[in-house]
Amino acid sequence: MHNDDERAAELVADDQEPAARPPLETWSQEAELLALIADLLAHQRADFAQVHSKSHRWRAPKSVPRPETALDRASRRSDHQRHRDIVTSMLRA
């Protein structure tokens, strides 16, 4: 799919961004383990860079995108609702 010129042209024509997260249907235990290994290596690289840099600044590396689950969506909706409740209470005061 990443090398499909026709699909890329469709996305550009429709002004759609490709999905940032992989689909849950194709996610496997092997993919999860590889993503975990990639995350651990990225953190190790960042730690090594911090120790050997003059500024000793540490930036947390971005993790490999995982599929979005129903629990993720429910959590995001809950966070969004909590935010709206706080904004509403602040505007009433």
C-alpha positions in Angstrom: 0.0 0.0 0.0 2.9 2.4 0.8 4.2 2.0 -2.7 0.8 2.2 -4.5 0.9 5.2 -6.8 -2.8 5.1 -7.6 -3.7 5.1 -3.9 -1.3 8.0 -3.1 -2.9 9.9 -6.0 -6.4 9.3 -4.5 -5.3 10.5 -1.1 -3.8 13.7 -2.5 -6.8 14.3 -4.7 -9.2 13.8 -1.8 -6.9 15.9 0.6 -7.0 13.0 3.0 -4.2 12.1 5.3 -3.2 8.5 5.6 -4.1 6.9 8.9 -1.5 7.6 11.5 -2.3 4.4 13.3 -2.2 0.9 11.8 -5.5 -0.9 11.5 -6.3 -3.3 14.4 -7.3 -6.0 11.9 -3.7 -6.5 10.7 -2.0 -5.9 14.1 -0.5 -9.1 15.4 1.5 -10.2 18.4 4.6 -10.1 16.3 3.9 -6.5 15.3 3.3 -5.6 19.0 6.6 -7.2 20.0 8.5 -5.4 17.2 7.0 -2.1 18.1 8.0 -2.7 21.8 11.5 -3.5 20.7 11.7 -0.4 18.5 10.4 1.7 21.5 13.0 0.3 23.8 15.8 0.9 21.4 14.6 4.5 20.8 14.6 5.1 24.6 18.1 3.6 24.9 19.4 5.8 22.1 17.9 8.9 23.8 19.4 7.9 27.1 22.8 7.4 25.5 22.6 10.7 23.7 21.6 12.5 26.9 24.6 11.1 28.8 27.0 12.0 26.1 25.7 15.4 25.3 26.9 18.7 26.8 23.5 20.0 27.7 22.2 16.7 29.2 18.8 17.4 27.8 16.5 14.4 27.4 13.6 14.3 25.0 11.3 11.3 25.2 11.2 9.6 21.8 7.9 9.1 20.1 6.6 5.6 20.4 5.7 3.5 17.4 2.0 4.0 16.5 -0.3 1.3 17.8 -3.9 0.6 16.6 -6.6 2.5 18.3 -8.9 0.3 20.4 -12.4 0.9 21.7 -10.9 1.5 25.1 -8.6 4.3 23.7 -11.7 6.0 22.1 -13.7 5.8 25.3 -10.8 7.2 27.3 -10.4 10.1 24.8 -14.1 10.8 24.9 -14.0 10.8 28.7 -11.0 13.2 28.7 -12.8 15.4 26.3 -16.0 15.4 28.4 -14.0 16.2 31.5 -12.3 19.1 29.7 -15.7 20.5 28.5 -17.0 20.2 32.1 -14.1 22.2 33.5 -14.5 24.9 30.7 -18.2 25.1 31.4 -17.7 25.5 35.2 -15.0 28.2 34.6 -17.3 30.2 32.2 -20.2 30.1 34.7 -18.0 31.6 37.5 
